[in-house]
Amino acid sequence: MEIDRVNFGVFYTPQQYISIIWREIEKYIDQNTTILDSSCGQGDFFRKDISTTQIGVDVDSDAIQKAKSKFPNVKFFSRNSLLNVSRDTFGIEETRKLIIIGNPPYNDITSLAKKEQKTKYIEMDSDIVTRDYGMSFLLSYSKLNSDIIAILHPLSYLIKKANFNLLKKFTNRYRLVKGIVVSSSTFYQTSKSNPFPILIATYESNPLGMDFEFIRSFEFQTIEGKKFRIKDFDYIPNYIRKYPLKKIKYRDGDILFWTMRDLNALKRNRTFVKKYSTNTIVVDIAKLDYYVYVDVVKHYSSLFPYYFGNLDIIIDNEMFKQYRDYFIQDSLNRWSFLNSFYTKIDMKLETIQTKIREYFKNLLGDHYVNLQN
Ligand SMILES: C[S@@+](CC[C@H](N)C(=O)[O-])C[C@H]1O[C@@H](n2cnc3c(N)ncnc32)[C@H](O)[C@@H]1O
């Protein structure tokens, strides 16, 4: 059972987040509404005190058994929600206004397959197959012709262009109307280190759908009361490439840098590396300053909030030019090979660190994480 739990992405959603979902959907509920949670677990999202039709589905029959005993007013199905997806399957009439709620599992299917864990429940309709369980759930909501979708999912589904593009069948028909970001570390039984941002998202059906520019301009809120838009910042891929070129000419003595992904990946990964591999970028010496910048970001990454974890590395190029020397001195302290390109200045470590913190404070504004407070 334990392995299955990991497999299906089972963890329980804090009540505070469930209340937010209900607050968001309240205004849409009328007498013709059906509320569906197609990954309901033990039914924590349901309410005993409302007369609206509620339907719960989960592949875990033990969980459904418990849910049934807790919520006699809810109709339950124990089945795979991603197979034979239709309103008919869940007994919902086409004329009903359908509101989806819940916290679907989010799991990279490719990594699950790699671990050779059970794959039989990953079976799903061919038109909703993606590489991530949670993204397939989003496509299933679209297939059900839902009217409103108020669920939790990783922020990365929307803000990473590669993911966003996989969700076309969903994004063509729905528009995000509210997005509150919470940290994965606030969920029970989840890893507290290297948390990632999860979105409490409310979508309305809208024939205009949304494009990536819409997401870039969307004002996300955080549960801590902050606000941000992706387009408010400039990012490192505007200056250096994140990934290796397909045909790389690697020569002895070239400087190598690990492939860059988002900030969370940078926290886990190395920066400058000695050994060439398919994951290494050959550094363009003319742009070495920017690689130094990324190296320094890694070492000061605790100043960034969790909700920037899936963004590219943020930079303010003009300001960086002013603080450049401090970044270089900081990186020189870690990497002696940099002595061939830069001159070490006699400067107190404390001065360097103070100036770099100052840069990040200006860069991040009220998003700056000051652990001393
Ligand atoms: C993150 S848990 C959420 C549980 C519950 N909503 C809560 O927050 O307390 C995800 C749930 O999805 C279920 N699940 C995973 N794959 C499923 C599938 N293909 N069909 C139906 N349920 C599935 C798991 O059994 C698990 O209960």
The ligand as a Gaussian input file, in Angstrom:
#p B3LYP/6-31G(d) Opt

LIG

0 1
 C       -2.943000      14.297000      -3.983000
 S       -4.081000      13.023000      -3.587000
 C       -5.434000      14.024000      -3.135000
 C       -6.386000      13.339000      -2.210000
 C       -7.478000      14.273000      -1.637000
 N       -8.100000      15.064000      -2.668000
 C       -6.919000      15.167000      -0.549000
 O       -6.330000      16.194000      -0.824000
 O       -7.049000      14.826000       0.595000
 C       -4.423000      12.370000      -5.162000
 C       -5.450000      11.237000      -5.223000
 O       -5.581000      10.835000      -6.575000
 C       -5.830000       9.442000      -6.635000
 N       -5.544000       8.977000      -7.984000
 C       -4.342000       8.828000      -8.593000
 N       -4.473000       8.413000      -9.845000
 C       -5.805000       8.303000     -10.078000
 C       -6.578000       7.921000     -11.207000
 N       -6.002000       7.599000     -12.364000
 N       -7.923000       7.931000     -11.080000
 C       -8.517000       8.277000      -9.923000
 N       -7.834000       8.646000      -8.823000
 C       -6.492000       8.658000      -8.897000
 C       -4.953000       8.895000      -5.528000
 O       -5.415000       7.634000      -5.098000
 C       -5.078000       9.992000      -4.458000
 O       -6.095000       9.689000      -3.548000

